[in-house]
Amino acid sequence: MSETNTHKAITNIDIWNAIDEIARLQNISPSRLAIICGLDSTVFNKCKRQDASGHTHYPSFASLVKVLNKTNMTMTDFGIICDRLRAEKSDD
């Protein structure tokens, strides 16, 4: 990648926001999305997104893949959601 690239890297918060958005688009809660994906119902809870020291971590790649597979989304679709949410946030 070029150092002149003006795109910001996707952050862990962007990924969590996109998972929340996928649930919203499906008209379900993140907890219900987790259950549908065969995950523990609490895996996407906001309180579990940070470690004990308050640092936000990334969801597991396996969890993300399960979400994409169950919602028939591609990584490109996921990236589009991330980009849209980031653009909306920067417009605020």
C-alpha positions in Angstrom: 0.0 0.0 0.0 1.1 3.5 -0.7 1.8 5.9 2.1 -0.3 8.4 0.3 -3.4 6.2 0.8 -6.0 8.4 2.4 -8.2 5.6 3.6 -8.3 5.0 7.3 -7.8 1.5 8.5 -10.9 -0.3 9.7 -11.0 -0.4 13.5 -12.4 -2.9 15.9 -15.2 -0.4 16.6 -16.0 -0.3 12.9 -16.3 -4.0 12.9 -18.6 -4.1 16.0 -20.7 -1.3 14.5 -21.1 -3.3 11.3 -22.2 -6.4 13.2 -24.8 -4.3 15.0 -25.9 -2.9 11.6 -26.3 -6.4 10.2 -28.5 -7.3 13.1 -30.5 -4.1 12.6 -30.9 -4.9 8.9 -32.2 -8.3 9.8 -34.6 -6.7 12.3 -33.1 -8.7 15.2 -30.9 -7.9 18.1 -27.1 -8.7 18.1 -27.9 -11.4 20.7 -30.4 -13.0 18.4 -28.0 -12.8 15.5 -25.4 -14.6 17.6 -27.9 -17.4 18.4 -28.9 -17.8 14.7 -25.2 -18.1 13.9 -24.8 -20.9 16.5 -22.9 -18.7 18.9 -23.4 -17.9 22.6 -26.2 -15.3 22.9 -23.8 -13.0 24.7 -20.9 -13.0 22.3 -22.0 -9.7 20.7 -23.0 -8.0 23.9 -21.5 -4.5 24.2 -20.1 -5.3 27.7 -18.0 -8.2 26.2 -16.4 -6.0 23.5 -13.8 -4.7 26.0 -11.3 -6.4 28.1 -10.9 -5.7 31.9 -8.6 -2.8 31.2 -11.2 -1.1 28.9 -9.5 -1.9 25.5 -11.9 -2.7 22.8 -11.0 -6.0 21.1 -12.0 -7.4 17.7 -14.7 -10.1 17.4 -13.2 -13.4 16.4 -12.9 -14.0 12.7 -14.8 -17.3 13.1 -17.7 -15.3 14.6 -17.6 -12.8 11.7 -17.6 -15.6 9.1 -20.6 -17.2 10.8 -22.5 -13.9 10.6 -21.6 -13.5 6.9 -22.6 -17.0 6.1 -25.9 -17.0 7.9 -26.9 -13.6 6.4 -25.7 -14.5 2.9 -23.2 -11.6 2.9 -19.8 -11.4 1.4 -16.7 -9.8 2.8 -17.3 -7.1 0.2 -20.8 -6.5 1.5 -19.3 -6.3 5.0 -16.8 -3.8 3.9 -19.4 -1.7 2.2 -21.4 -1.6 5.5 -18.2 -0.6 7.4 -17.5 2.2 4.8 -21.1 3.5 4.9 -21.2 3.6 8.7 -17.9 5.4 8.8 -19.0 7.9 6.2 -22.2 8.6 8.1 -20.2 9.0 11.3 -17.9 11.5 9.6 -20.9 13.5 8.3 -22.1 14.1 11.9 
